[in-house]
Structures are given as structure tokens and as C-alpha cells.
Amino acid sequence: MGNEPPVRGVGGGMTEPSRPVIQMRLVVEAADFDAALHFYRDVLGLPQQAAFEGDGDARVVILDAGRATLELANPAQKELIDRVEVGHPASPHLRVAFEVTDTEGVTRELLNAGAELIAAPVETPWRSLNSRLAAPAGLQLTIFQELESVEERTTRPGFQ
């Protein structure tokens, strides 16, 4: 299995046979494009990777958000996260989480840039410091900071 050649994956790029997905891209429609761009690129600090313009004032900017994961949660887990982070049900169907090195500082910067606080930073049972914000382009954000390594967390009950 380790000697298999790379194959053409989704989108035409070359990839390893066991990993057909190269990149996850979250596409968000932003009615106030310039405000959203300022918030995510200039305040949150996501580097601009590419930008394109088209007919009829069509614009898109691709921002590099680092490593992407897809976190699938069943309804019970979604309710648990809401109780821990916010104290009551608050999540829409889709919520975007950004790992940072300073949850409190980044939360302050994002609030100063127009985000609305849903819940102040709180330490979770899974040892992260999480805040919840309503952000431009209609997104709900979790800003989180890991307080211990993956190796440390996996020794705790409930982790695998």
C-alpha cells in the first residue's frame, strides 16, 4: 500500500491514494464584502492567498486559515458544547472555529473590529479556552486556545 503512486484527486491535483482530499475550502457569501475581508484578513490575520474579480462586480478572496479539519458532532455533542461555551443552545447548523494562541487577546481584537460577543472566554472540560462571537458574513465563531497538548488530552477520560 505504501508503494502506490500518487493519483489525481478531487480538483485535479496530485495526491496520495489514501488521502483523496487535498484541501477543504469553506465558501461564505458576504453581502458587505469589504467589511468581512477587513475582519478576517486584517484583524483575525488570515493571509490572503489569492483574489479574483469577474463581471458584475463579482469578487472573491481566498484566505489561508492554516490546517483545516471537519468536526462532525451529533446533536447531543452540539448541545454539550453550547452549554459549556455559552450556557444555553446557541449554535447554528454551521459554526466556524479558529485555533489561536491567545483567546482573550484575539477575542478583544475581533470585538473591537465589530464582532458581537455571544460568550466570553471559558475553560472547557476538554482543556481549551473558548469564546463565542457573532462575526461578519453571518458566521458564528468559536475562538479557541488549546491549554494542553493532544498527547496530554488523550489520556483524559472520554478521549480516544
ABEGO torsion letter per residue (X at the ends): XAABBBBBBBGGBBBBAABABABBBBBBBBABAAAAAAAAAAAAGBBBABBBBBBGGBBBBBBBAEBBBBBBBBAAAAAAAAAAAAGBBABBABBBBBBBABAAAAAAAAAAAGBBBABBBBBBAAGBBBBBBBBBGGBBBBBBBBABBAAAAAABBGBX
